[in-house]
Amino acid sequence: MPRDHGYLSLRARAGICTERSGFRNGQGRDEYLKYVRLINGKIYFTRSVTTPQELQRIGGNSYFIQEYSGEYLQSGNLIRGYYTIQGSRKTWEATKNR
């Protein structure tokens, strides 16, 4: 099964997310994360497009809301979890490349 790739940029200090630029989509535009929370080695955030302005900014063709949750593994070099969209649950993971 082919994998979708994206870029996730997060910076945290003392468990508080201080910077989040989100995912870069296939058109090279950033999709900003919302409601980012880091709690006891776990991460939660929302990726969504819910307004006409967001849809235009990212160059998308449909609205969506994805709720992500996962856990930090290997000292933060790997995040593994799942997201939900339209009632379906799908797995995801992120690996640190810098």
Sequence and secondary structure as in RCSB ss.txt:
>XXXX:A:sequence
MPRDHGYLSLRARAGICTERSGFRNGQGRDEYLKYVRLINGKIYFTRSVTTPQELQRIGGNSYFIQEYSGEYLQS
GNLIRGYYTIQGSRKTWEATKNR
>XXXX:A:secstr
       EEEEEETTEEEEEEEEE TTS EE EEEEEEETTEEEEEEEE SHHHHHHHT SS EEEEEEEEEEGG
GTEEEEEEEETTEEEEEEEE   
